[in-house]
């Protein structure tokens, strides 16, 4: 983690190229730059072309090649597994938001507001996927320890060594576009059910305290 351009080169020591430098606060792949060589980093530093984001903090890390060309996102609700999807990318975009995906792996078009505008350029495809019991247990442990009621966790399998890396923890859910055609049900309905259960539980406690 760095917060000044003068720290960037030192932060690359010991890392395998390519690397990425990404703003600490971004979202949807904003502020992420890939560098294939130390020379490219040196040029960016010399020209002060490193994006530190709104909190002036950036992360310097190795670029992880995704085994199979996909990442996996798991949505959770109430600390439990809700569904999983594989997101296939063209390798050029860091915006893997599930709400921005326009087609399945079979080419079926998905319904979302911006699809007609950017479907040709974002190159993202999606399919339903259920991770292993071990991975689901790990993800549930993360969200329960973090007290995340509804959220999504993304992981990638490093193609260099097969290690599973949980790289993104979101305390909110951008449910996949056109969910019924992808995962077979509407997660928004389950979210509403969960909220109703939480409200009922809170009301019951208040009634108990008022007696």
C-alpha positions as CSV (number, residue, x, y, z in Angstrom):
1,X,0.0,0.0,0.0
2,X,1.4,3.4,-1.0
3,X,0.2,7.0,-0.8
4,X,2.8,8.8,-2.8
5,X,4.3,8.3,-6.2
6,X,7.8,8.2,-4.7
7,X,6.9,4.9,-2.9
8,X,5.6,3.0,-6.0
9,X,8.9,1.6,-7.3
10,X,10.0,0.3,-4.0
11,X,6.6,-1.4,-3.6
12,X,7.2,-3.5,-6.7
13,X,10.3,-5.2,-5.3
14,X,9.9,-8.9,-5.1
15,X,6.7,-8.9,-7.1
16,X,6.3,-10.9,-10.3
17,X,5.3,-9.0,-13.4
18,X,2.8,-8.1,-14.7
19,X,1.5,-6.1,-11.7
20,X,-1.5,-3.9,-11.1
21,X,-1.7,-0.6,-9.2
22,X,-5.2,0.1,-8.0
23,X,-6.8,2.9,-6.1
24,X,-7.9,1.9,-2.7
25,X,-11.4,3.3,-3.2
26,X,-12.9,2.7,-6.6
27,X,-15.5,0.1,-7.6
28,X,-16.4,-1.5,-10.9
29,X,-12.7,-1.7,-11.8
30,X,-12.1,2.0,-11.6
31,X,-8.6,3.2,-11.0
32,X,-6.8,-0.1,-11.9
33,X,-3.8,0.0,-14.2
34,X,-1.8,-3.1,-15.4
35,X,1.9,-2.9,-15.9
36,X,3.8,-5.6,-17.8
37,X,7.3,-4.5,-16.9
38,X,9.3,-2.4,-14.5
39,X,10.0,0.0,-17.3
40,X,6.3,0.8,-17.7
41,X,6.0,1.5,-14.0
42,X,9.1,3.8,-14.1
43,X,7.5,5.7,-17.0
44,X,4.2,6.1,-15.1
45,X,6.1,7.3,-12.0
46,X,8.2,9.7,-14.0
47,X,5.1,11.2,-15.6
48,X,3.1,11.2,-12.4
49,X,0.5,9.0,-14.0
50,X,-0.4,6.8,-11.0
51,X,-4.1,7.0,-9.8
52,X,-4.3,7.2,-6.0
53,X,-8.0,7.7,-5.8
54,X,-10.0,9.9,-3.5
55,X,-8.2,8.8,-0.3
56,X,-4.8,9.1,-2.0
57,X,-4.0,5.5,-1.3
58,X,-3.1,2.8,-3.9
59,X,-2.4,-0.9,-3.7
60,X,0.5,-2.5,-5.6
61,X,0.2,-6.2,-6.2
62,X,0.9,-9.0,-8.7
63,X,-1.6,-9.5,-11.5
64,X,-3.3,-12.8,-10.9
65,X,-3.9,-14.9,-14.1
66,X,-7.3,-16.5,-13.7
67,X,-7.5,-20.2,-14.2
68,X,-10.1,-20.9,-16.8
69,X,-10.4,-17.2,-17.7
70,X,-13.0,-16.5,-15.0
71,X,-13.6,-15.3,-11.5
72,X,-16.3,-16.6,-9.2
73,X,-18.7,-14.4,-7.2
74,X,-20.7,-15.7,-4.4
75,X,-23.7,-13.8,-3.0
76,X,-24.7,-14.4,0.7
77,X,-27.8,-13.5,2.6
78,X,-28.1,-13.6,6.4
79,X,-24.6,-15.1,6.6
80,X,-25.4,-18.0,4.4
81,X,-24.7,-19.0,0.8
82,X,-27.3,-17.6,-1.7
83,X,-25.9,-18.4,-5.1
84,X,-22.7,-18.4,-7.1
85,X,-21.8,-17.3,-10.6
86,X,-18.7,-17.6,-12.8
87,X,-17.8,-14.3,-14.6
88,X,-15.8,-14.8,-17.8
89,X,-13.8,-11.8,-19.0
90,X,-11.7,-11.0,-22.0
91,X,-8.8,-10.2,-19.7
92,X,-8.7,-6.6,-20.6
93,X,-11.4,-5.2,-18.2
94,X,-11.3,-5.0,-14.4
95,X,-15.0,-4.2,-14.2
96,X,-16.6,-7.5,-13.3
97,X,-19.7,-6.2,-11.7
98,X,-22.5,-8.9,-12.1
99,X,-25.1,-6.2,-12.8
100,X,-23.1,-5.2,-15.9
101,X,-23.1,-8.5,-17.6
102,X,-25.1,-8.8,-20.8
103,X,-24.9,-12.5,-21.9
104,X,-24.6,-16.0,-20.6
105,X,-21.8,-18.4,-21.7
106,X,-24.2,-19.8,-24.3
107,X,-24.7,-16.4,-25.9
108,X,-28.2,-15.8,-24.4
109,X,-28.8,-12.0,-24.1
110,X,-29.6,-10.8,-20.6
111,X,-31.9,-7.9,-19.8
112,X,-30.4,-4.9,-18.1
113,X,-30.7,-1.2,-18.8
114,X,-27.2,-0.5,-20.2
115,X,-26.7,-3.7,-22.3
116,X,-27.6,-2.1,-25.6
117,X,-25.0,0.5,-25.0
118,X,-21.9,-1.5,-23.9
119,X,-22.6,-5.2,-24.7
120,X,-20.1,-5.2,-27.6
121,X,-17.3,-3.7,-25.5
122,X,-17.4,-5.2,-22.0
123,X,-16.8,-8.8,-23.2
124,X,-18.3,-10.3,-20.0
125,X,-20.2,-13.6,-19.9
126,X,-21.7,-15.3,-17.0
127,X,-23.0,-18.7,-15.9
128,X,-24.5,-20.2,-12.7
129,X,-21.9,-22.1,-10.6
130,X,-21.9,-23.8,-7.2
131,X,-18.5,-23.8,-5.5
132,X,-17.2,-26.6,-3.4
133,X,-18.5,-27.2,0.1
134,X,-15.1,-26.0,1.5
135,X,-15.2,-22.7,-0.4
136,X,-18.8,-22.1,0.6
137,X,-17.9,-22.7,4.2
138,X,-14.9,-20.3,4.0
139,X,-17.1,-17.6,2.5
140,X,-19.8,-18.0,5.1
141,X,-17.2,-17.8,7.8
142,X,-15.9,-14.5,6.3
143,X,-19.4,-12.8,6.1
144,X,-20.4,-14.1,9.5
145,X,-17.2,-12.8,11.1
146,X,-17.6,-9.5,9.3
147,X,-21.3,-9.3,10.3
148,X,-22.4,-8.8,6.7
149,X,-26.1,-9.4,6.3
150,X,-26.1,-9.2,2.5
151,X,-23.0,-9.1,0.4
152,X,-20.9,-10.7,-2.3
153,X,-17.4,-12.2,-2.1
154,X,-15.3,-12.8,-5.2
155,X,-12.5,-15.3,-5.5
156,X,-10.1,-16.3,-8.2
157,X,-8.0,-19.5,-8.8
158,X,-4.4,-18.4,-9.5
159,X,-3.4,-20.3,-12.7
160,X,0.2,-20.3,-11.6
161,X,-0.2,-22.5,-8.5
162,X,-3.9,-23.3,-8.2
163,X,-4.3,-21.3,-5.0
164,X,-7.8,-20.0,-4.2
165,X,-7.6,-16.3,-3.5
166,X,-10.6,-14.4,-1.9
167,X,-9.8,-10.9,-3.2
168,X,-13.0,-8.8,-2.9
169,X,-15.4,-8.6,0.0
170,X,-18.5,-6.5,-0.7
171,X,-20.9,-5.4,2.1
172,X,-23.7,-5.1,-0.5
173,X,-25.0,-7.1,-3.4
174,X,-25.2,-6.1,-7.1
175,X,-27.3,-9.1,-8.1
176,X,-26.6,-10.6,-11.5
177,X,-28.5,-9.1,-14.4
178,X,-31.6,-11.0,-15.4
179,X,-31.2,-13.4,-12.5
180,X,-34.0,-15.8,-13.4
181,X,-32.3,-16.7,-16.7
182,X,-28.9,-17.1,-15.1
183,X,-29.5,-18.7,-11.6
184,X,-33.2,-19.8,-11.9
185,X,-34.7,-17.5,-9.2
186,X,-35.1,-13.9,-8.3
187,X,-32.7,-13.0,-5.4
188,X,-34.5,-9.8,-4.7
189,X,-37.5,-11.8,-3.5
190,X,-35.3,-13.6,-1.0
191,X,-33.8,-10.3,0.1
192,X,-37.3,-8.9,0.8
193,X,-38.1,-12.0,2.7
194,X,-35.0,-11.6,4.8
195,X,-35.7,-7.9,5.5
196,X,-39.3,-8.8,6.6
197,X,-37.9,-11.5,8.9
198,X,-35.5,-9.0,10.5
199,X,-38.2,-6.4,11.0
200,X,-40.5,-9.0,12.6
201,X,-37.7,-10.0,14.9
202,X,-37.0,-6.4,15.9
203,X,-40.7,-5.7,16.5
204,X,-40.9,-8.8,18.7
205,X,-38.0,-7.7,20.8
206,X,-39.6,-4.2,21.3
207,X,-42.9,-5.8,22.3
208,X,-41.0,-7.9,24.9
209,X,-39.2,-4.9,26.3
210,X,-42.4,-2.9,26.6
211,X,-44.3,-5.5,28.6
